[in-house]
């Protein structure tokens, strides 16, 4: 039985269950969008040729350029279907784009001669188009959707939490054990700094493309018009498409993808940081440092009606794992090609939008989870009050300052107790009174509590 493709029948959950959350990326990574970007590159290249090649200079007019750009500006699904129909005959996707554009140019709107239309795809190979169209779609997706979503869905709420809870003391845990106190806000600040560092790195990664003819040397261009500086032409052309595009000077038939691999690895690191965040928040919810707002109508468990599960953080973690597996494969595979090229890059590049979709889905899941968090300050304070041993670090450090003999060992003997016994406030105060130090030092030590031993929190 055949079924139509829709969100219920799609094999991929990106195009099925999660379509509503990720459909904004369709204009950058779908088959339709790839065809449109290819058409744009071909048309804008032809326009630049009208400014360079003498026999085309009669078309170097604003109105002609405007008409030409309308081919991709008004590109629609009907046009894409037309290209795919041509491809059934050519069995070559770029040749289908070339024939589609030529057909448009023969129409009543243009009435271009065959002498003119033969300059469509002049001197190029398919990868000049693909390896320019794909980086162009990628940089626009990153700039317009991915990074803004990371900012709005994750960084904005994290910054709010960091400021709102900056002064709330919290017991830290190293190796899962009680450790020197921190603050709730500062622990969010850790993730903010890590993410901002990666975004800064991301912004400095070049978006490289290949535009150099069959095997990268501009052979056909140079042999046809040796007096034209084709290197300068090509480098300036890609900048016209997008100021962040950089033409690689020395390539094979394909772009080497080193910078795309760098970009993918950077997004993998961003996801790894966010997985770390999800797991920490999941643990804090389990420890009841955070509660979760109840959303009316939602069900936490099909059998346990009391449960409010941290599902948004779990969904985010799961989808970031899928994304990272794909980022890793793409970044490892793409820079490798046999001799001047093989076709393995072409087929895997068609999956480029999948990990970005899973990342975007994760950002939105995180946003929902963060919006439900409620700080349980009473539980946090209770945990601090039950762990007075953590001020031993402060006491022994001040004793070191004062020249007290073997302060670490003295505090170790006091605080390393076996079983379930815990050091209380009274135990600490009694210990301080036994110390052979001046009274003003004892007064200084008695002022230290798990609630104020939080270090420098100015930010």
Buried (B, 14 or more C-beta within 10 A) or exposed (E): EEEEEEEEEBEEBBBBEBBEBBBBBBBBBBEBBBBBBBBBBBBBBBBBBBEBBEEBEEBBEEEBBEBBBEBBEEBEEEBBEBBBEBBEEBEEBBBBBBBBBBEBBBEEEBEBEEEBBEBBBBBBBBBBBBBBBBBBBBBBBBBBBBBEBBBEBBBEBBBEBBEEBBEBBBBBBEEEEBBBBBBBBBBBBBBBEBBEEBBEBBEEBBBBBBBBBBBBEBBBBBEEBEEBEBBEBBBEBBEEBBEBBBBBEEBBBBBBBBBBBBBBBBBBBBBBBBBBBBEBBBBBBEBEBBBBEEEEEEEBEEEEEEEBBBBBBBBBBBBBBBBBEBBBBBBEBBBEBEEEBEEEBBEBBEEBBBBBBBBBBBBBBBBBBBEBBEBBBEBBBEBBBBBBBBBBBBBBEBBEEEEBEEBEEBBEEBBEEEEEEEBBEEBBEEBBEEBEBEEEBBEBBBEBBBBEBBEEBEE
